[in-house]
Amino acid sequence: MLKNAALAVLVLVLLVMAYAATRPDSFRLERAIVIQAPPEKVFAMINDFHEWGTWSPWEHIDAGLKRTFSGPAAGVGTAYGWVGDKTGVGHMEILESSPPSLIRIKLDFVKPFEAHNTTEFSLRGEGNATSVTWAMYGPSPYISKLIGLFFSMDKVVGKDFETGLRNMKAAAEKAG
């Protein structure tokens, strides 16, 4: 009987592993918001990593967060690294900056899990407002596919994107 139970568990594990292998090889998640401020103003808040402290959902969750900035003050080549107990270790660099409509960022996580993704902010003027879409996409290696069967990255990271966009909206609209 114990042998049959062990065999059943093994078959179940193999089925889960096989199913994970069929999942997509890449992912994309995104969230959007409309901000009552001109695109140039919102663009500046994203294009300069020093400004992220006013809106990024991750800037204030780790009291011991150590930040490093390098490259130009803003735009292409601007880089930001972080090390923290809760935020892990990572690095971002602006690869493309097309005022006031697009910022593309290379995003590398080192710890707790290694991942190499792209983050993109698309801005579109709508009268006196700006529609902002924040997206992240990249490869989905096997371990991500397996973890994704139990934890939805879209739900977990998507909530952070929603918080960040709400913070961005509040900061941009408050400043007038």
C-alpha positions as CSV (number, residue, x, y, z in Angstrom):
1,M,0.0,0.0,0.0
2,L,2.8,2.4,0.9
3,K,4.5,1.5,-2.4
4,N,1.3,2.4,-4.3
5,A,1.0,5.7,-2.5
6,A,4.6,6.6,-3.3
7,L,4.1,5.6,-7.0
8,A,0.9,7.7,-7.2
9,V,2.8,10.7,-5.7
10,L,5.7,10.2,-8.2
11,V,3.2,10.1,-11.1
12,L,1.5,13.2,-9.9
13,V,4.9,15.1,-9.5
14,L,5.9,13.9,-13.0
15,L,2.6,15.1,-14.5
16,V,3.0,18.5,-12.8
17,M,6.5,18.8,-14.2
18,A,5.4,17.7,-17.7
19,Y,2.6,20.3,-17.6
20,A,5.0,23.0,-16.5
21,A,7.2,22.3,-19.5
22,T,4.2,23.1,-21.8
23,R,3.8,26.6,-20.4
24,P,4.9,29.6,-22.6
25,D,8.6,30.4,-23.0
26,S,8.0,34.1,-22.2
27,F,5.8,36.3,-20.1
28,R,4.4,39.8,-20.2
29,L,2.5,41.6,-17.6
30,E,1.2,45.2,-17.7
31,R,-0.9,47.7,-15.9
32,A,-2.2,51.1,-17.0
33,I,-3.5,54.3,-15.5
34,V,-4.5,57.8,-16.6
35,I,-2.7,60.7,-14.8
36,Q,-4.0,64.2,-14.9
37,A,-0.7,65.7,-15.9
38,P,1.1,66.3,-19.2
39,P,3.3,63.5,-20.6
40,E,6.5,65.6,-20.2
41,K,5.9,65.8,-16.5
42,V,5.2,62.1,-16.0
43,F,8.0,61.1,-18.4
44,A,10.5,63.1,-16.2
45,M,9.4,61.1,-13.1
46,I,10.3,57.8,-14.9
47,N,13.3,58.9,-16.9
48,D,15.4,59.8,-13.8
49,F,15.9,57.0,-11.3
50,H,16.5,59.6,-8.6
51,E,12.7,60.4,-8.9
52,W,11.6,56.8,-8.4
53,G,11.7,57.4,-4.6
54,T,8.5,59.4,-5.0
55,W,6.4,56.6,-6.6
56,S,8.2,53.2,-6.8
57,P,6.4,50.6,-4.7
58,W,9.7,49.0,-3.7
59,E,11.6,52.1,-2.5
60,H,10.2,52.1,1.0
61,I,9.7,48.5,1.9
62,D,13.3,47.9,2.9
63,A,14.7,50.4,5.5
64,G,18.3,49.1,4.9
65,L,18.1,49.5,1.1
66,K,21.4,50.5,-0.4
67,R,21.2,52.3,-3.8
68,T,23.8,53.1,-6.4
69,F,23.3,55.5,-9.3
70,S,25.6,55.7,-12.3
71,G,25.8,57.1,-15.8
72,P,24.0,60.3,-16.8
73,A,21.4,62.0,-14.6
74,A,18.6,60.8,-16.8
75,G,17.8,59.0,-20.0
76,V,19.8,56.4,-22.0
77,G,22.7,54.9,-19.9
78,T,21.3,56.0,-16.6
79,A,21.7,53.0,-14.2
80,Y,20.4,52.1,-10.7
81,G,21.5,49.2,-8.5
82,W,20.1,48.1,-5.3
83,V,20.9,45.7,-2.4
84,G,18.4,45.0,0.3
85,D,17.2,42.4,2.7
86,K,13.6,42.4,1.4
87,T,14.2,43.7,-2.2
88,G,17.1,41.4,-3.0
89,V,19.9,42.5,-5.4
90,G,19.5,43.9,-8.8
91,H,20.3,46.5,-11.5
92,M,18.4,48.5,-14.1
93,E,19.6,50.6,-17.0
94,I,17.7,52.8,-19.3
95,L,18.2,51.4,-22.9
96,E,15.8,53.7,-24.7
97,S,14.4,57.1,-23.9
98,S,12.0,58.7,-26.4
99,P,10.5,61.8,-24.8
100,P,7.7,62.0,-23.9
101,S,6.4,58.6,-25.0
102,L,8.6,55.6,-24.3
103,I,11.2,54.5,-21.8
104,R,12.7,50.9,-22.1
105,I,14.7,49.5,-19.2
106,K,17.0,46.5,-18.9
107,L,16.1,44.9,-15.6
108,D,18.4,42.3,-14.0
109,F,17.6,40.6,-10.7
110,V,20.5,38.8,-9.1
111,K,19.0,37.7,-5.7
112,P,16.9,36.0,-4.5
113,F,16.4,34.7,-8.0
114,E,18.3,35.5,-11.2
115,A,16.1,37.0,-13.9
116,H,16.7,39.2,-16.9
117,N,13.7,41.1,-18.1
118,T,12.7,44.3,-19.9
119,T,10.5,47.0,-18.4
120,E,8.7,49.4,-20.6
121,F,6.8,52.6,-19.8
122,S,4.6,53.9,-22.7
123,L,3.0,57.3,-22.3
124,R,0.3,58.8,-24.5
125,G,-1.1,62.3,-24.1
126,E,-4.9,62.5,-23.8
127,G,-5.8,66.2,-23.7
128,N,-4.5,67.5,-20.3
129,A,-3.8,63.9,-19.1
130,T,-1.4,61.1,-19.8
131,S,-2.2,57.4,-20.2
132,V,0.7,55.4,-18.7
133,T,1.2,51.7,-19.4
134,W,3.9,49.9,-17.3
135,A,4.9,46.5,-18.7
136,M,7.5,43.9,-17.9
137,Y,8.3,41.0,-20.2
138,G,11.0,38.4,-20.7
139,P,11.9,34.8,-20.9
140,S,10.2,32.2,-18.7
141,P,12.7,29.5,-17.9
142,Y,11.5,26.1,-16.7
143,I,11.8,26.9,-13.0
144,S,9.6,30.0,-13.6
145,K,7.1,27.9,-15.4
146,L,7.0,25.5,-12.5
147,I,6.7,28.2,-9.8
148,G,4.0,29.9,-12.0
149,L,1.8,26.9,-11.6
150,F,1.4,27.7,-7.9
151,F,2.1,31.5,-7.8
152,S,0.8,34.0,-10.3
153,M,3.5,36.6,-11.1
154,D,0.9,38.7,-12.8
155,K,-1.1,38.9,-9.6
156,V,1.9,39.4,-7.3
157,V,3.9,41.8,-9.4
158,G,0.8,43.3,-11.0
159,K,-0.3,44.5,-7.5
160,D,3.1,46.3,-7.1
161,F,2.7,47.9,-10.6
162,E,-0.8,49.1,-9.6
163,T,0.6,50.6,-6.4
164,G,3.4,52.3,-8.2
165,L,1.1,53.7,-10.8
166,R,-1.2,55.1,-8.1
167,N,1.8,56.6,-6.3
168,M,3.0,58.1,-9.6
169,K,-0.5,59.6,-10.2
170,A,-0.7,61.1,-6.7
171,A,2.8,62.6,-7.0
172,A,2.3,64.0,-10.5
173,E,-1.2,65.4,-9.7
174,K,-0.2,66.8,-6.3
175,A,2.7,68.8,-7.8
176,G,0.1,70.4,-10.1
